[in-house]
């Protein structure tokens, strides 16, 4: 005798939304601060990107929000961001 059981599960939208939020937050936390080209290392290529955004503020043509890595974010690329960038210089992401 073969018994076949089929269950239909309704998606729990609230649960899915919570996990999506948590996973997105976790992925952002895992990102190596200063790795602007997402190659897993903070190097000269990232410095070029950072230099292009240097001393810019939100609304400027050269502003790059990804380079605003200091906390709290101040929408200006300045020495606070550079300090974070320099602290991660030549760091390699384990992911």
Secondary structure, 3 states (H helix, E strand, C coil): CCCCCCCCCCCCHHHHHHHHHHHHHHHHHHCCCCCCCCCCECCHHHHHHHHHHCCCECCCCCCCHHHCCCCCCCCECCHHHHHHHHHCCCCECCC
